[in-house]
Amino acid sequence: MGKWIAAWIPRYVSNRVLCTVYRFLTILAVPRWIRNKHFQENRQRLEETNWSFWQDKDALIENQSEWGKIRFGVGRRLNMRYAGCEIIAAYNARKALGERMLKGDMAKLIAAFEARGAALWGRFGVAPTMIAAYFRKNGFAVETADGADERAVAEIARNHNVMIATAYNDRNDITAQIHTVCVTKRADGEFVLHNAYHRDEKGRFRESRPYATLGEAVSHFSAREPKLIDLIGIKRRL
């Protein structure tokens, strides 16, 4: 893809149009027989994992690149490592909101998004609007903002401790792809990214360091020039 074409979508296609296209790509659900097959396989494979976050009630998933054996979407090469960031973000958000999320809950979550939300049968992950719809359906209070609406983004950042953010990894290159992460706000008001490929001094995947503002956190989505597309603020209903 030429540089001009690669830059055209993130530069000139509005976030609203992009999210609408994403939503359109979810019309055809992953077929039921594939969902059932994946659910059985994923439940077994997840039971075989011994990642520390399963036991730590406060630890979130940071290691998407190690999820190549967990299935998601239609296609021999599709899996959670390739296209599962939105599902991991949803899992992390539920856990950050105090829910006890176990291995079987992740298998159910994958199946839920394969049934309702997988864009182009999972090739493009999960549509941002369908992440919001999932949380609303499951009884959470949800607010959304176009990434270009600075006032609405700031309002969500101010009023929520758990968010899901979707961004271009590079505002000038669609081939650098789009990534979705869970963002948590600490008691001191600083923001932390989860599953954004940050590593500790030993090379192990970990949460990001805390950032003073949401904008600063988004700027560390990648080592390139990220651009926020969509922000979802999530709360438990009282």
N, C-alpha and C positions, 0 to 999 in steps of 0.2 A: 504494500500500500504506500503510495507517495506521501511525502511529508505534508503537502497541502491537504490532501484528503483525510489523513490521519488527524489533522488539527481541526478540521471543519466541524465535526460533531461537538467536541467539548467547547469550542469557541462560539459557535453560532446556533446550535440547537438548544433551545431553552430547556431548563430542567423539567418543566411541566410537560413539554412534548416528549422528552426522553422517558419520563415515568409513565406517560400514557402509552407509548409504544411498548414498554416493558409489560404493562398491564395487558395489552392486547396479546402479547406472546404467551400469556398464561391460559388462554381460552381452552386449549387442548391439554387436558390433564395427562399425567403419566398413566398409562393403562393400569387398570386394577390388578391384573395378574402380575405385572412387573412390580407394582407397589408391594403386593403380598410377598413376592419372592424376595425383594430387597429387605422387607421387614424381618423375615425369618433369618436371612443371612446376616444382616446388620446386628440383630439381637445377639446372635451367637458370637460374631466377631468382636463386638463391644465387650461381651462378657470375658473374652480372652485378654483384653487390654489391662494393664496395671498402672495406668497414668495416675499420678499422685492427686490430681484434682478430683478424682472420683471420691476419695476418702476425706479430703479437706473441704469442709462446708463453706469456706470463704474463697477458695481458689477457683478461678475461671479458666476456660480453655484458651490456651495461647499457641497451640502447636498444630495448626491446620495442615502444614506440610507433611505431617506424619499420619494423615487420615486417608491414605491412598487405597486402603482395603475396605473402606466403608462406602457402600454404594449410594448413589443419588443420581437420578435422571436416566434418560434413555440413551444408550450408547455404550459400547464396550469400554471406552476410555473414560467415561464420565464417572466421577466419584466425589467424595467430600473434599479431598485435597484440591481438586480442580475447580469446583463450583459450589462449595459448601459454606462460604464465609457468612452468608446471610443467616443460615440455619445455626451456625455456631454463635453468631451475634444474638439470635433469639434465645438460645439456650443460656448464654451468659447473662442476658438481661433478666430472665426468669430467676436464675440463681442469685443474681445480685439483688433482686427484690425480695429475697428471703425464702424462696421455694427450695425444697429438697429435691434436687434433680439428680437422678441416678442413670445408670447405663441404659436401662429399658426405656426411660423417658426420652433419651436422645433418639432411640430407634423409632419411637412413636412420633417424635417431632419431625424427623426426616420424612416419614410416611405422610404426615399431615401436609407438609409443603409440596410433596410430590402430587398429592391429590388437589391442592389448591394453592398455586403460587409459583410453581416451577416455570420459568420463562424459556420458551422453545424447548420444552421437555427437560429443562435443567441445564441446557448448554450455556445459558446466560444467568445461571443461578436463580435467585428468587426476586420477583419484582418488589421494589420498596413499598408500593401501595398495598401489596398482599401481606407484607410483614405487619403493617399497621392493622390490616383487617384481621389477621390472626389474633393479635393481642386484644382487639375489641371483642371478637367472638368469644374469647376465653375470659372475659370479665374484667379486663384492665382498663383504666382511664388512659386515653391516648391523645396526644397532640402532635401535629405534623407541621413542618415548615419547609418551604422551598429553600434550598441552599443559598439562593441569590437574595432572599428577603432577610436582610441583616437584622431588622427589628424583631421579626418573628423568631429567628434563630436565637437571638439574645434572650428573648422571653422564655423560650423552652430551656435554655441553658441555666437561666436564673431560677426556674421553678421546678426543675427535675434533677434527681440524683442519678437516674438511670436513663440512658439514651441509646439509640441506634443511629449511626451516621453512615451514609453512603456517599462516596466521593470518587472522582477520577483520580487515579494514581498520578496522572500527568495532565494538567489542563491544556496541554498543547499536543497530546498524542493519545488517541483512543486505543491504539494498539498496546499501550501500557495497561489497559483494562481498568475495571472499576472494582473497588473493594468496599466491603461493609464490615463495620466493627461495632462492638458494644463500647460505650463510653460511660464511665462512672465518675461521679463527683464526690470527692472526699469531704470529711467534716470541715476541713479548712477552706473548702471552696475550690480546690484545684481539681483538674480533670485528668483522667487516666484512660488510655486506650488499651483495649484487650484484643488479642489476636491480630496485632498489627506488625508482626514479625520483628519485634524488638527482642534483643538477646542480652543476657548478662555477660559478665567478664569471662565465663567459661563456655560461652557459645550456646547456652540453653535458652529456649524461648521463654519469655516472661512478659509481664505487663510493661507498658511504657513507664517512663518516669512521669511524675505529675507535672502538669502545665498550668500556668496561672489563668489562662483563658481557654475557652473552647476553640477559638480561632487558632491559637498557638498549637493546641493538640491536633487539630485537623491538618495543620501544616506539616505534621510529622507522620501522616498516614504512610508516606513513602519517602524515599531519598530524592524524589524528583520535585515536581510542583503540583501538589494536590489541589483539587477544587471540590468544594462541598456541593453535592447534588440534592440530598434530602436528609432531613433530621426528624427523628421520631422521639418524643418524650413519653415515657411510660411510668405510670404509677399504679399501685394496687388501689382498687376502689375501697372506700371506707364503709 
